[in-house]
Amino acid sequence: MTDRPNVLFVLSDQHRFCSMPGVDGSEVLAPNLARLQRAGTSFVNCYSNYPVCAPARGMLISGQWPSDTGVFNNLSELEPSESSLGEVFATGGYQTCYIGKWHLHAGPAETIDGNDRYIPSGPGRHGFERMSVWTETNRHWDSLRYEEGSETAVRTRGYNATLMTDEALESLRNRDRDRPFFLFLSLNPPHPPLDDAPEDYLNLYSNCSFSLRENVPEALATGQQLVPAGAHRNEVTMTLQEQLGQYYGHISAIDAEIGRLLAALEEMDGLGNTLIVYSSDHGDMLGSHGLLRKGVFYRESAQVPLVLSWPGRIDAGQENEMLLGMIDVYPTLIGLCGLRVPRGARGEDHSAGVLRGDSVGSRYVLHFSTNQTDPEFRAGRRGLRTLRHLYFTDGNEERLFDTIDDPFEMRNLAGDEDYADLRAMLAACLQRNLPAEMAIR
C-alpha cells in the first residue's frame, strides 16, 4: 500500500484554461501554478462535458453521466454510491478528506448562495472520512462552514480560500502517516462575484490594460458596453477590462494558497510521492461571443485546466494534447493510483498513456446542457468535440467550427455545403453516442 502515491486534488470554480499562466493572451500572475506546470504535465485539451457547477462536479465524483445520477442542475443532490471517488480511494486503503465547496447537497433555500448543507457521517459523505463542508461560498469573505457534529453553520472570518487552505494544511499535519492520503480541496474563486478578491491581489492589476480574446465584440472590448460585475451583483456594471482584472485577482489569490500547500508538502518531504492535480469544473466566457459566465460549449466556458504533477512518474514541464473530458478524469485518476476502476464508469482510463507521455486520448468529448428546470433532459443543447472540430445543436440550429483553423470558434460552417458530409458525420456520431436519456426530444 505504501508505494501508492498520496493525492492532493485542488479544484477551483470557474477557472478557464485560457486564463492559466503561459497560455497565449493570458496575463495572469500565478507563479505557483506555473511552478506546478514546470513540475508536471499540462493537459491542454481537457473539457468540461457539462460546464455548470453541480453537473460537472457530479461527473467528477461519480464517474457517471448526469442522466445516471440525476445531477442536472445546481440544486441537484448526488446520491451515495459505492463507486464514488472517495469510496474508491477509501476502499483502496487511503485516508480520505474533503474540504470546501461540495455543491452536491443543496442547502436551505433561505440562505444566500446556500449550495450545501451539513452531511453527517455515513454514506452521504461518499467515502470521505473527514468532510468539512462550506456553504455560502460565493460570499468569498466570512462564509459559513459546518462544524463536525453540528447542523448549524458557523460564520467564519476571512477570505474563504485562505481558510479552507488552513484546514487542508491542518489535515496534512495531522494525517495518519501509515496510510497514503487523498485530500480534495475545493476552492470557490474565481467564481463571481469578482470584485472581492483580497486587496493585495486586486492591486496587482489595478492599472493594467489587458489583451482580450479575438471573439469579444468590439462594444465590449472598447468599454462602450458595460457588463454586470458578477452573477451575484448584477446591479453593478463595469467595463470588461475591470472585470478581467478582478478575475485575475482571484486567480492570483488562489495561486498563493497553492504555494502554501506546495511549501508544506516540501517541508514534510511529501512532494516526492504525491500526485498533485489542479483543475476546475468549467470556465467563464468573460465577454467572448458577447456572453458572460458558463453553460455553453465554446472553449472559454468548457475548456478547463488540468495539471498533473508526480515527480519521477509523470513527465515534467510538458504540454500534452490528449483529448479528455471531465468524465475521463475520474477513471484516469483512479488508474494512476493503481486502484480498480469501478465497472460502469462512463469515462475512459487514460492513466497508462499519461504515465508514458502519450498524447492519444479520447476520440471525442460529449457536451450536454439542459434547462435547469428540466429533470427529464428533454431540451437544451448537445454537442461533440474532437481535436479539430466542435459541433453542437439544440435540435433546430446547428453550429460547426474548425477549431484549428478557427481557434476562437467564430465561423459557423454548419450551413456550408463544402462541410455537409462532415456535419452529417459528426451529427450521426453525436446521436449514436448520447446516452438515450439525454437525446434531444
C-alpha positions in Angstrom: 0.0 0.0 0.0 2.8 2.4 0.8 4.1 2.6 -2.8 0.8 4.2 -3.9 1.0 8.0 -4.2 -0.5 10.5 -1.9 -3.1 12.6 -3.8 -3.8 16.3 -3.4 -6.6 17.4 -5.7 -7.2 21.1 -5.9 -10.4 22.1 -7.7 -11.2 25.8 -8.3 -14.6 27.1 -9.6 -14.9 28.8 -13.0 -11.2 29.0 -13.9 -11.0 28.8 -17.7 -8.0 27.3 -19.4 -7.1 30.4 -21.4 -6.5 32.2 -18.1 -3.8 29.9 -17.0 -0.2 31.2 -16.8 1.8 30.7 -20.0 -1.3 30.5 -22.3 -1.2 32.9 -25.2 -3.1 36.0 -24.3 -3.2 35.3 -20.6 -1.7 38.0 -18.4 -2.5 36.3 -15.0 0.2 36.4 -12.4 0.3 32.8 -10.9 3.8 31.7 -10.1 2.8 28.7 -8.1 0.6 27.3 -10.9 3.5 28.0 -13.2 5.7 26.0 -10.9 3.2 23.1 -10.9 3.2 23.2 -14.7 7.0 23.0 -14.7 7.0 20.1 -12.3 4.4 18.1 -14.2 2.3 17.9 -17.4 -0.4 20.3 -18.5 -3.2 18.7 -20.5 -4.2 21.4 -22.9 -7.3 19.7 -24.3 -9.4 19.0 -21.2 -13.1 19.9 -21.5 -16.0 20.0 -19.0 -18.7 17.8 -20.5 -21.4 19.9 -18.8 -19.9 23.3 -18.0 -22.1 24.1 -15.0 -21.0 23.7 -11.4 -23.0 20.8 -9.9 -23.3 18.7 -13.1 -19.6 18.9 -13.7 -18.8 18.0 -10.1 -21.3 15.2 -10.1 -19.4 13.6 -13.1 -16.1 14.1 -11.4 -17.2 12.5 -8.1 -19.3 9.7 -9.5 -17.8 8.9 -12.9 -21.3 8.8 -14.3 -23.4 10.9 -16.7 -25.9 13.4 -15.4 -28.6 11.1 -16.7 -27.3 8.3 -14.5 -27.1 10.4 -11.3 -29.9 13.0 -11.8 -27.4 15.8 -11.2 -28.6 18.1 -13.9 -28.7 21.5 -12.2 -27.2 23.4 -9.3 -29.8 22.3 -6.9 -29.3 18.6 -7.6 -28.1 16.1 -5.0 -25.7 13.3 -5.7 -26.9 10.1 -4.1 -24.4 7.9 -2.2 -22.7 5.2 -4.2 -20.0 2.6 -3.5 -18.3 3.8 -6.7 -18.0 7.4 -5.6 -14.5 8.8 -5.8 -14.0 8.9 -2.1 -15.3 5.4 -1.7 -12.9 4.0 -4.3 -9.9 5.6 -2.5 -11.1 4.7 1.0 -11.5 1.1 -0.1 -8.0 1.2 -1.6 -6.6 2.0 1.8 -6.4 5.8 1.6 -7.1 8.3 4.4 -9.7 10.4 2.7 -10.6 14.1 3.4 -12.8 16.6 1.5 -12.6 20.3 2.4 -14.5 23.2 0.9 -17.4 23.7 -1.6 -19.2 20.5 -2.3 -22.3 21.8 -4.2 -23.9 18.4 -4.4 -26.0 18.5 -1.3 -28.3 21.5 -1.7 -28.6 23.9 1.3 -31.6 25.7 2.7 -33.4 27.9 0.2 -33.4 30.8 2.6 -29.6 31.1 2.8 -27.6 33.3 0.4 -25.9 31.1 -2.1 -26.7 28.1 0.2 -25.3 25.5 -2.1 -24.6 22.9 0.7 -26.0 21.7 4.0 -24.4 19.6 6.8 -23.5 16.0 5.8 -23.4 13.6 8.8 -21.1 10.6 9.0 -22.3 7.8 6.8 -23.0 7.1 3.1 -23.7 10.7 2.3 -20.0 11.5 2.6 -19.2 9.4 -0.4 -16.3 7.7 1.3 -14.6 10.8 2.7 -13.7 10.0 6.3 -13.5 13.7 7.1 -15.6 16.2 5.3 -15.5 19.9 6.1 -18.4 21.3 4.1 -18.7 25.0 3.4 -21.8 26.9 2.3 -22.5 30.4 1.1 -19.1 30.0 -0.7 -19.9 32.6 -3.4 -19.7 35.0 -0.5 -15.9 34.9 -0.6 -15.5 36.6 2.8 -17.0 35.4 6.1 -18.6 32.3 4.5 -20.4 29.6 6.5 -18.9 26.2 7.4 -20.4 23.3 9.3 -18.6 22.2 12.5 -18.3 18.4 12.8 -21.4 17.0 14.5 -23.5 20.2 14.1 -26.2 21.0 11.6 -25.8 24.7 12.4 -23.3 26.5 10.1 -20.8 28.8 11.8 -19.8 32.2 10.3 -16.1 32.4 9.6 -13.9 35.5 9.4 -11.7 35.9 6.3 -11.2 35.0 2.7 -12.7 31.5 2.3 -10.0 30.2 0.0 -7.4 31.0 2.7 -9.4 29.5 5.5 -10.1 26.3 3.5 -6.4 26.0 2.8 -5.7 26.5 6.5 -7.9 23.4 7.1 -6.1 21.5 4.4 -2.7 22.2 6.0 -4.0 21.1 9.3 -5.2 17.9 7.7 -1.8 17.3 6.2 -0.1 17.9 9.5 -2.4 15.5 11.5 -2.8 12.8 8.9 -2.2 9.1 9.6 1.4 8.5 8.4 0.8 4.8 7.9 -1.7 5.3 5.1 -1.5 7.4 1.9 -3.8 10.4 1.9 -6.4 11.5 -0.6 -7.1 15.2 0.1 -9.6 17.0 -2.0 -9.6 20.8 -1.6 -12.5 22.6 -3.4 -12.0 26.4 -3.6 -14.7 28.8 -4.8 -12.7 31.6 -6.6 -12.5 32.8 -9.3 -16.3 32.2 -9.3 -18.2 35.5 -9.2 -18.5 38.0 -7.5 -15.2 39.2 -8.9 -14.7 42.5 -7.1 -13.9 41.0 -3.7 -10.6 39.3 -4.2 -8.1 40.3 -1.4 -6.9 43.8 -1.9 -3.2 42.9 -2.5 -4.2 40.8 -5.4 -6.7 43.2 -6.9 -3.9 45.9 -6.7 -1.7 43.7 -8.9 -4.0 44.5 -11.8 -5.4 47.9 -10.9 -3.5 49.9 -13.6 -3.3 47.2 -16.3 -4.7 47.1 -19.8 -5.4 43.5 -20.8 -5.5 41.6 -24.1 -9.0 40.4 -24.8 -10.0 37.4 -26.8 -10.5 37.9 -30.5 -14.1 36.8 -30.2 -15.0 39.6 -27.8 -17.4 42.0 -29.6 -16.0 45.5 -30.2 -18.5 47.2 -28.0 -17.4 45.1 -25.0 -13.7 45.3 -25.9 -13.7 49.1 -26.1 -15.9 49.7 -23.0 -18.8 51.2 -24.9 -20.9 48.4 -23.5 -20.7 47.8 -19.7 -21.3 44.3 -18.2 -22.7 43.1 -14.9 -20.0 42.9 -12.2 -20.8 39.3 -11.4 -23.6 36.7 -11.3 -24.4 37.8 -7.8 -24.0 41.6 -8.0 -25.9 42.3 -11.2 -26.9 45.8 -10.0 -23.3 47.0 -10.6 -21.8 47.4 -14.0 -18.2 47.9 -15.2 -16.0 47.5 -18.2 -14.9 44.1 -19.3 -11.3 45.3 -18.6 -12.1 45.9 -15.0 -13.9 42.5 -14.7 -10.9 40.6 -16.2 -8.5 42.3 -13.8 -10.7 41.2 -10.9 -11.0 37.7 -12.3 -7.2 37.6 -12.5 -7.0 38.9 -8.9 -8.9 35.9 -7.6 -6.7 33.5 -9.6 -3.6 35.1 -8.1 -5.1 34.8 -4.6 -5.8 31.0 -5.0 -2.3 30.7 -6.6 -0.9 31.9 -3.3 -2.8 29.2 -1.4 -1.4 26.6 -3.8 2.0 28.0 -2.9 1.3 27.4 0.8 0.3 23.8 0.1 3.4 23.1 -2.0 5.7 24.6 0.7 4.0 22.5 3.4 4.4 19.3 1.3 8.0 20.2 0.6 8.7 20.7 4.3 7.1 17.4 5.2 9.1 15.7 2.5 5.8 14.9 0.8 6.4 16.1 -2.7 8.3 13.1 -3.9 5.4 10.6 -3.8 2.4 13.0 -4.1 0.3 13.2 -7.2 -0.9 16.8 -7.3 -3.9 17.6 -9.5 -5.2 21.1 -10.4 -8.4 21.6 -12.3 -11.7 23.4 -12.4 -15.3 22.5 -13.0 -15.8 24.9 -16.0 -14.6 28.2 -17.3 -16.1 31.7 -17.9 -17.0 33.4 -21.2 -15.9 36.9 -19.9 -17.3 38.6 -23.0 -16.3 36.1 -25.7 -19.2 35.8 -28.3 -20.8 38.6 -26.3 -21.5 36.2 -23.4 -20.7 36.0 -19.7 -20.3 33.1 -17.3 -20.7 29.4 -18.4 -23.1 26.7 -19.6 -22.1 26.9 -23.3 -19.7 24.7 -25.2 -17.4 27.4 -26.6 -13.9 26.8 -25.3 -13.9 29.8 -22.9 -16.7 28.1 -21.0 -15.8 24.5 -21.5 -12.0 24.2 -21.7 -10.5 23.8 -18.2 -7.1 23.5 -16.7 -5.7 20.0 -15.9 -2.2 19.9 -14.5 -0.8 16.6 -13.1 2.4 16.5 -11.2 4.0 13.4 -9.8 7.8 13.5 -9.7 9.6 10.7 -11.5 6.3 9.2 -12.8 4.7 12.0 -14.9 6.8 14.0 -17.3 7.9 17.4 -16.1 7.5 20.6 -18.0 5.4 19.1 -20.8 2.2 20.0 -22.6 0.1 17.1 -23.6 -2.6 17.4 -26.4 -4.5 14.3 -25.2 -8.3 15.0 -25.6 -10.1 14.5 -22.3 -13.5 15.2 -20.8 -14.2 15.7 -17.2 -15.9 12.3 -17.2 -12.4 10.8 -18.0 -10.7 12.4 -15.0 -12.4 10.0 -12.6 -11.1 6.7 -14.1 -7.7 8.2 -15.1 -7.0 9.4 -11.5 -8.1 6.0 -10.1 -5.9 4.2 -12.6 -2.9 6.4 -11.9 -3.0 5.3 -8.2 -3.2 1.6 -9.1 -6.8 1.2 -7.9 -9.5 -0.7 -9.7 -11.8 1.5 -11.9 -15.4 0.5 -10.9 -17.4 -1.3 -13.5 -19.8 1.0 -15.3 -17.6 4.1 -15.1 -18.6 6.1 -18.1 -15.3 7.8 -18.9 -12.0 6.3 -20.3 -9.0 5.5 -18.2 -6.0 7.2 -19.8 -3.6 6.6 -16.9 -1.3 4.3 -18.9 -0.9 7.0 -21.6 -0.4 9.7 -19.1 2.5 7.7 -17.5 4.0 7.0 -20.9 3.6 10.6 -22.0 1.3 9.6 -24.9 -0.9 12.2 -26.5 -3.6 9.8 -27.7 -6.8 10.3 -25.6 -10.5 10.1 -26.3 -11.7 10.4 -29.9 -14.4 12.9 -28.8 -15.8 14.7 -25.8 -19.6 14.8 -25.4 -21.2 18.0 -24.3 -24.6 18.5 -22.6 -26.7 21.3 -21.3 -30.4 21.5 -20.4 -32.9 23.9 -18.9 -32.2 24.0 -15.2 -35.8 23.1 -14.5 -35.9 20.1 -16.9 -35.1 16.9 -15.0 -36.1 14.8 -18.0 -33.4 16.3 -20.2 -35.9 16.9 -22.9 -34.4 20.1 -24.3 -31.2 22.1 -24.4 -28.0 21.7 -26.4 -26.0 18.6 -27.1 -22.5 18.6 -28.7 -19.4 16.8 -29.6 -15.9 18.0 -29.7 -12.9 16.3 -31.4 -9.3 17.6 -31.5 -10.2 19.5 -34.7 -14.0 20.2 -34.6 -16.8 21.4 -32.4 -20.3 20.5 -33.4 -23.5 21.2 -31.4 -27.2 21.6 -31.8 -30.4 22.3 -29.9 -32.4 20.1 -32.3 -33.0 23.1 -34.6 -30.0 25.3 -35.1 -26.6 23.6 -35.7 -23.1 25.0 -35.3 -19.9 23.6 -36.6 -16.4 25.0 -36.1 -12.9 24.0 -37.3 -11.1 24.8 -34.0 -7.6 24.5 -35.6 -8.2 27.0 -38.5 -10.6 29.0 -36.3 -9.4 28.7 -32.7 -11.8 31.4 -31.5 -14.8 29.5 -32.9 -16.2 32.4 -34.8 -17.0 30.9 -38.3 -20.1 28.6 -38.3 -19.6 26.1 -41.0 -22.8 24.2 -40.5 -24.5 25.8 -43.5 -21.5 25.5 -45.8 -22.1 22.8 -48.5 -18.4 22.0 -48.5 -18.8 20.8 -44.9 -22.1 19.0 -45.4 -20.6 15.5 -45.2 -18.5 16.4 -42.1 -21.5 17.9 -40.4 -23.6 14.9 -41.1 -20.9 12.5 -39.8 -20.5 14.5 -36.6 -24.2 14.7 -36.1 -24.6 11.0 -36.5 -21.7 10.3 -34.1 -23.3 12.6 -31.5 -26.7 10.9 -31.8 -25.1 7.4 -31.7 -23.1 8.1 -28.5 -25.5 10.2 -26.5 -27.0 8.4 -23.5 -30.6 7.6 -24.6 -32.0 9.6 -21.7 -30.1 12.7 -22.9 -31.1 12.6 -26.6 -32.9 15.8 -27.6 -36.6 15.1 -28.0 
